[in-house]
Amino acid sequence: YLSDQVDASQLPSEWQPYISSRPMNVIVFMNQWMNHTTDRDMFNALADRFAEQVHIEFMMENWEIDTIVQADGFRQFDEKVIAYLQDQLVHDVNQFAYYKDILTERRRLHWYTEFQAEYEAIENARWLLQFVQEKDNYIPDQSAYDLFQAYASDYYRADLFYRKFYTAFDRIERKERLFPLREKIENVYTNWYLQELSIRWTNRQHKELVPTWKIERLIQQTQFYQTYIQPIISAGERAFVIISDALRYEVAKELMDELNNERKASTDLQAMQGLIPSYTELGMASVLPHETIEYVDGHVVVDDIRAHGLANRRAILKKNVTDSVAFTFQELMAKNRTQLREALAGQKLIYIYHNTIDARGDHAAT
């Protein structure tokens, strides 16, 4: 089996007599054993035992990486591939297409599930470092509007790759093996991307957004209802508004792609300019139907109704659309199908508030 995956001449001379003259039978047997639902664990245990007895790490120490890219008889092959990819990325050997091919090949092999977190961390590190190379380590000075649009269409990818790197990294059992790569990613993301982007944005803010915050040609957060929801209600149609507090733009982009590609949905993503100061009560008020938003005695007030709390937001909605209602996400999830149908019957405008992300940032218990 191994001689089919690597150059047989690389194998020790004492192994040569054991190379079968009928390799196909061996390959079929090994594939069925390695991928069997219950017997794969036994294979893994025996492979580890055999690898230790024959010192497989020492045997392949001088093998080129291309020799083992398609080999999956032992977990040591994956460990060597992972170490190689990390070393190349850390030392700026930026052959990104080649690394992508290696990762694609490893994904179909036996031990991938054992090292999936490591491979996913490396994959997203590769994407982030490729992003940096594409930008030539430089974010150009541009207008506030162009910088906003550049983030919405392109720069957000750095945040996406960084988040997904850590999502995978946190699942790794032996994290110390990828510490050098983590240090590399942290340095690139924090000391280049965030610093470069914040400098460009701060410069534009001083030049264009003082004393007003508004960027011309951008839809403002306070225009959300009149821009997106009012036309639906005016046409006599039903509208559901899901507000997920603290949902990042790049997460929304990933969700859109998943809905369109995996669920065969038809979704679109558009960005608005948010409010400052950026805090929950003001943000929640801004996406409700309103004539005025005021700050009175330390509270945000929408058309003479305080915007804090679900009951007040329901009152604001009903003041504008009689057949309207608001729920928390938890309330809806607790209902069965019959209860849900009754709760939504006759309602034209439904606001759903999702707070899981924000709660995790605010409360240690979550």
Salt bridges, closest charged atoms under 4 A:
ASP39 OD2 - HIS36 ND1 3.72
ASP48 OD1 - ARG75 NE 2.84
ASP78 OD1 - ARG106 NH2 3.00
GLU79 OE2 - ARG177 NH1 3.56
ASP87 OD1 - HIS91 ND1 3.19
ASP92 OD1 - LYS184 NZ 2.59
GLU105 OE2 - ARG108 NH2 2.35
GLU118 OE2 - ARG177 NH2 3.06
GLU120 OE1 - ARG171 NH2 2.93
GLU123 OE1 - ARG126 NE 3.29
GLU134 OE1 - LYS135 NZ 3.97
GLU134 OE1 - ARG157 NH2 3.01
ASP141 OD1 - ARG204 NE 3.46
ASP154 OD2 - LYS135 NZ 2.94
ASP154 OD1 - ARG157 NH2 2.94
GLU176 OE2 - ARG174 NE 3.80
GLU196 OE2 - ARG200 NH2 3.20
GLU208 OE2 - ARG204 NH1 2.81
GLU250 OE2 - ARG163 NE 2.96
GLU250 OE2 - ARG248 NH2 2.69
GLU254 OE1 - ARG163 NH2 2.51
GLU254 OE2 - LYS164 NZ 3.02
ASP257 OD2 - LYS253 NZ 3.06
GLU281 OE2 - ARG306 NE 3.66
GLU331 OE1 - ARG314 NH2 3.57
